[in-house]
Amino acid sequence: MKSAKIGLAGFGTVGAGVVEGLTTHADIMASRIGIRPTLGGIADLDIETDRGIAVDADILTTDAFGMIDDPEIAIIVELIGGTGIAKEIVCRALRAGKAVVTANKALLAEHGDELFSLVNETGSNLYFGASVGGGIPIIRALQESFVVNQFRGLRGILNGTCNYILTRMETEHLPFDEALQEAQEAGFAEADPTLDINGFDTAHKAAILARLAYGISVPMDTICVEGIRGLAAEDIAYASDLGYRIKLLAILASHDKTVEVRIHPALVPKQHMLASVNGAFNAVMVEGDFLGSGMLYGQGAGQKPTASTVLGDIGDALRDCSSGMHRTLPTPSDDAPPLCDIENIVTRYYLRVNVLDKPGTLSRVSSILGEHGISIDSVMQKTEEHQGEHVPVVIVTHGAQEGNITHAVRLIDEADIVGAPTVRLRIEQ
């Protein structure tokens, strides 16, 4: 049986999982692929720390570029992360004619144009299934299983940290800070969770999905990104009373001439499949003209789920290297649709307004909304929990344009009847 050598750059948590898979499940991979993967090199700045996996000391190195230059190594796996040295490694490997496997969402989101063009120019292959959704094969589905579809939309929970926090806030009635601390103690959140809770991790993933689904390049500074930092437990409770759960969603949708990409917390009806995705799990719903609707669900992060997808990409790379197959990657065309301005989207809204507890205040709020073409679907007031001068009033609107909501909320907050900034959350059906 033929064999091929793999070079791994980055021996962290996921890297250790990949090494474990290659050492303990090589027979399974060989029987299914027809080619035996072997480790030809492991590059990391720290090659002394015990990862709990027995590896030959002779293949450990601190010189990733020397490993790339080894003519016996056919596939480079980049698991360092970030957009610095990782980009240099990926580009050098592609130019050297190596197949490259990566899980680096930030690199692909921020430098996708350059990398995809390099792949097409050099004839090398780039595999990145683990960059979105961990163990969920959403990248493979878009590139292969759903390749015939024109995508009406993708909606997904793409960050396990945020989903865990929101789940704990709902089920245990925890404030945000306590739920975050619990997530960190359980290993679901980083010591510095900024990228996760501010929504930028999800935005990186959404940019990759938009590239594959719609053939567009989405600069990170053009995406509407709102995270869950500071989300109040009372809004999660009020949403539940209204029949919703709050989830951090990545929303992509195709319109007549534009593509919509946005990331923010949203109210999702409890009966919707995405509302049932709890804990650190992820899910992506896909709507295509041939597919109809479908959902992919599973572990969105973690050592072995992510390593499983990386190993699957290694399997594809082995097959392609053996057959000489080159996989062209989509690059933006001149007629690619532009990104939709967030101010033009239309959806329903949840508004929590803190108003003076006296007659006439609600009519002033509804008047401002009406002047901006926003009609009210329902109103809920929780006076028994707030014995003070101001009380929370929860308003659910019918479909309204984002720009109109923005202007109306600004005027509401400037009124002398309002005691705190209005909370605005979008509702996704």
Summary of the structure (lengths in Angstrom):
residues: 429
radius of gyration: 24.2
end to end distance: 52.5
largest distance: 82.8
contacts: 1466
relative contact order: 0.13
helix: 41%
strand: 27%
